[in-house]
Amino acid sequence: MAHIGHPLVGDPVYGKRQPVNFPESPTLATVLLGFGRQALHAASLQLAHPCRDEELSVQAPLPADMQALISALDDAVK
């Protein structure tokens, strides 16, 4: 994503750590600075089982820290 100008939040390799300054949204600045990992999530995955002839399907809810990040971003653009 960084190569098209959209680095992931929390990416230590390709996401440049720019100073975060959002005077209109201090909550967003706090959430961005405190986000300690890459903002990647797979809500569902499907794959073939390596030994059995069946498809595996796994669902995962959005983690609380990522929901807080999305909420802070939504609030900042309102």
C-alpha positions in Angstrom: 0.0 0.0 0.0 2.9 2.4 0.7 4.0 2.2 -2.9 0.7 3.9 -4.0 1.0 6.5 -1.2 -1.3 4.8 1.4 0.9 3.2 4.1 -0.7 1.2 6.7 -1.2 2.6 10.2 1.5 1.1 12.4 3.7 -0.2 9.7 7.3 0.0 11.0 8.9 -0.6 7.7 7.0 1.3 5.0 4.8 3.6 7.1 6.8 6.8 7.8 6.5 8.0 11.3 5.4 11.5 10.7 4.6 13.8 13.6 0.9 13.4 14.3 -0.8 16.8 14.7 -4.6 16.9 14.6 -5.6 19.9 16.7 -9.2 19.4 15.7 -9.2 15.8 16.9 -6.8 15.1 19.8 -8.5 11.7 20.2 -7.4 10.7 16.7 -3.8 11.8 17.4 -3.8 9.7 20.6 -5.2 6.6 18.9 -2.8 6.9 16.0 0.2 7.4 18.3 -0.9 4.5 20.5 -1.6 2.0 17.8 1.3 -0.4 18.3 0.8 -2.7 15.3 -0.1 -2.8 11.6 -3.7 -2.0 11.0 -4.4 -5.2 9.1 -7.3 -7.5 9.8 -8.9 -10.5 7.9 -12.5 -10.7 8.9 -12.8 -14.1 7.2 -10.5 -16.6 5.5 -11.3 -19.6 3.4 -8.6 -22.2 2.5 -8.3 -25.8 1.5 -7.3 -28.1 4.3 -3.8 -29.5 3.5 -4.6 -33.1 4.3 -8.4 -33.5 4.1 -10.5 -32.8 1.1 -12.4 -30.0 2.7 -12.6 -26.2 2.8 -11.9 -24.4 6.1 -13.6 -21.2 6.9 -12.6 -19.0 9.8 -14.2 -15.7 10.9 -12.7 -13.2 13.3 -14.3 -10.1 14.8 -12.7 -6.8 14.5 -10.3 -6.2 17.5 -11.2 -3.5 19.9 -8.1 -1.4 19.1 -8.9 -1.4 15.4 -12.5 -0.5 16.1 -11.3 2.4 18.2 -9.0 3.5 15.3 -11.9 3.4 12.8 -14.2 5.3 15.1 -11.5 8.0 15.7 -11.0 8.3 11.9 -14.8 8.5 11.3 -15.2 11.2 14.0 -12.3 13.2 12.6 -13.8 13.6 9.2 -17.3 14.5 10.3 
